[in-house]
C-alpha cells in the first residue's frame, strides 16, 4: 500500500483519455510511482532553455512515453518551481502533471 496520495491535473486526465491504448501500462506505472516516487525517476531542470521543469520528475511508461509529476515534499524546497501545486496539500502527495510521448510530455501538452 502506498503512503503517497495522488492528485491529477486536468492535462493529465485529458491525455490519459487521449492515449487510452496505454491506459493499463500508465496505471501500473502510477501505482509504482505512488509506492516510491523517487525510484527510477529522473529529476528535471531546464530543457534546452525552452521550459523550466525544475522541481518536476519524469518516469518512463514505455520507450517513448513519459509521466511528468511533482512530489510535494520535494517541491516545497525548490525556490523557482513553476509547477508547485502543493499549497494546501500534504507532503506525501504526488501531483501528476501530464503523460504522453516524450516531446509532448516535456512540453507539458
Secondary structure, 3 states (H helix, E strand, C coil): CCCCEEEECHHHHHHHHHCHHHHHHHHHHHHHHHHCCCCCCEECCEECCCEECCCCEEEECCCCEEEEEEEHHHHCCCCCCCCCCCCCCCCCEEEEEEEEEHHHHHCCC
